[in-house]
Amino acid sequence: MIKAADLSKDDTVIEVGPGFGALTFALAEKAEKVAAFEIEKKLGSYWDEMIKKNKNVEIVWGNVLRKFPISNFQFPINFKVVSNLPYQITSSVIRLFLEAENQPEVMVFMLQKEVAERICARPGDMSVLAVSVRYYADPEIVMYVPRSSFWPEPEVDSAIIKIKNQKGSLHSRKAKIKNKEFDDIFFKVVKAGFANRRKMLFKNLLPLVGKDKTALKKIFSEVGIAESARAQELSVDDWKKLTSLIHRFTSAKGLFVL
């Protein structure tokens, strides 16, 4: 994980759920600073002692999903996130960092194998999670970690995943506002498209254009999508084109579904 993150002494690293610090201390040896979000206050006395010996480690007490947004200003441009991510909050944490105003340069997580594969899925097997991650970043599986590597042995295999930011953290305020507006519309279209996986994409998106079949057929044709296509078959670029055309149509018609 540390190798995948390509850490240097100039890096600030965020960790989620450090526990007793097996990964934390290894990160601290390579980075300038490690900020670890920990929710278990019963570890307070332990970390009070450990921080005395590891001056570049800071424990941020509380749930990262609530604490990070209000402490975001404390982290420099191009920080990194490296964590053995708790499986139950995987999607929420990844989205938190990808949608942050100050986005990390790279994230490296150990995840449940099946979740890692879903994130790295290609058109034909996409999901809202895969589209969401690929919209902002380029994910890849670095390596698989069998359950036999852990004690006690868990019930699932794991994988180390690297998520590299496409857009970078430096944007002008105007560009960020413009991107945020498109982001919001984009995800409304994507969620509508995946709302019922058993239905064809055309039927799922029809309400967004006021049920104007002729207009939606034209949009599908311009994007190059078959009317029989399903949401999981589209690439992120397909979704971006769909979003732009649907938004243009609804704006021109005065529809306020987006």
Residue pairs with C-beta under 8 A, 6 or more apart in sequence:
1 23
1 82
1 84
1 108
1 110
1 142
1 160
2 26
2 27
2 30
2 82
4 108
4 142
4 160
4 162
5 11
5 13
5 80
5 82
5 106
5 108
5 162
6 106
7 13
7 27
7 30
7 31
7 80
7 82
8 30
8 31
9 30
9 31
9 32
10 32
11 30
11 31
11 32
11 33
11 79
11 80
12 31
12 32
12 33
12 34
12 35
12 75
12 76
12 79
12 80
13 27
13 31
13 33
13 34
13 35
13 79
13 80
13 81
13 82
14 34
14 35
14 36
14 37
14 68
14 75
14 79
14 80
14 81
14 82
14 83
14 104
15 23
15 24
15 27
15 34
15 35
15 36
15 37
15 81
15 82
15 83
16 36
16 37
16 64
16 81
16 83
16 85
16 86
16 89
16 93
17 36
17 37
17 38
17 39
17 83
17 84
17 85
17 86
18 24
18 36
18 37
18 38
18 59
19 38
19 40
19 43
20 43
20 46
21 36
21 47
21 50
21 57
23 82
23 83
23 84
24 34
24 36
24 54
24 57
25 50
25 54
25 57
27 34
27 82
28 34
28 54
28 56
28 57
31 56
31 80
32 56
33 56
33 57
33 58
34 56
34 57
34 58
35 58
35 60
35 74
35 75
36 57
36 58
36 59
36 60
37 60
37 62
37 63
37 64
37 67
37 68
38 47
38 59
38 60
38 61
39 61
39 62
39 63
39 64
41 61
44 61
47 59
50 57
51 57
51 58
51 59
60 67
60 71
61 67
64 93
64 96
65 89
65 92
65 93
65 96
68 96
68 97
68 100
69 96
69 100
72 100
72 101
72 102
73 102
75 102
77 102
77 169
77 170
78 104
78 105
78 168
78 169
79 102
79 104
79 105
80 104
80 105
80 106
80 107
80 108
81 97
81 104
81 106
81 107
81 108
81 109
82 107
82 108
82 109
83 93
83 108
83 109
83 110
84 109
84 110
85 93
85 109
85 110
85 111
87 111
87 112
87 115
87 156
90 109
90 111
90 112
90 115
91 115
91 129
94 107
94 109
94 119
94 132
94 133
94 163
95 132
97 103
97 104
97 107
98 132
98 133
98 136
98 137
98 163
98 165
99 136
99 183
101 176
102 169
103 136
103 165
103 167
103 168
103 169
104 165
104 169
105 164
105 165
105 168
105 169
106 162
106 163
106 164
106 165
107 137
107 162
107 163
108 142
108 160
108 161
108 162
108 163
109 160
109 161
109 163
110 145
110 158
110 159
110 160
110 161
111 119
111 158
111 159
111 160
111 161
112 156
112 157
112 158
112 159
113 144
113 156
113 157
113 158
113 159
114 156
116 141
116 158
116 159
116 160
116 161
117 141
117 159
118 127
118 129
118 130
119 129
119 130
119 133
119 139
119 161
119 163
120 130
120 139
120 140
120 141
120 161
121 127
121 130
123 232
123 233
123 234
123 235
123 238
124 232
124 233
125 232
126 231
126 232
126 233
126 234
126 235
127 194
127 232
128 190
128 191
128 194
131 190
131 234
131 236
131 239
132 187
132 190
133 139
133 163
134 236
135 183
135 186
135 236
135 239
136 165
136 166
136 167
137 163
137 164
137 165
137 166
138 163
138 164
138 166
139 161
139 162
139 163
139 164
140 161
140 162
140 164
141 159
141 160
141 161
142 159
142 160
142 161
142 162
143 159
143 160
144 157
144 158
144 159
144 160
145 157
145 158
145 159
145 160
146 157
146 158
147 153
147 154
147 155
147 156
147 157
147 158
149 158
150 158
167 179
171 179
182 243
185 243
185 247
185 258
186 239
186 240
186 243
188 208
188 258
189 205
189 208
189 239
189 242
189 243
189 246
189 258
190 231
190 239
190 243
192 204
192 205
192 207
192 208
193 201
193 204
193 205
193 231
193 234
193 239
193 242
194 204
194 231
194 232
195 204
196 203
196 204
197 230
197 231
197 232
199 230
200 227
200 228
200 229
200 230
201 225
201 229
201 230
201 231
201 233
201 234
202 216
202 220
202 227
202 228
202 229
204 231
205 216
205 242
205 246
206 212
206 213
206 216
207 257
208 246
208 250
208 257
208 258
209 215
209 216
209 219
209 246
209 249
209 250
209 255
209 257
210 250
210 253
210 255
210 257
212 249
215 249
217 227
219 242
219 245
219 246
219 249
220 226
220 227
220 229
222 241
222 245
223 238
223 241
223 242
223 245
224 238
225 234
225 238
225 242
234 242
246 258
247 258
249 255
250 256
250 257
250 258
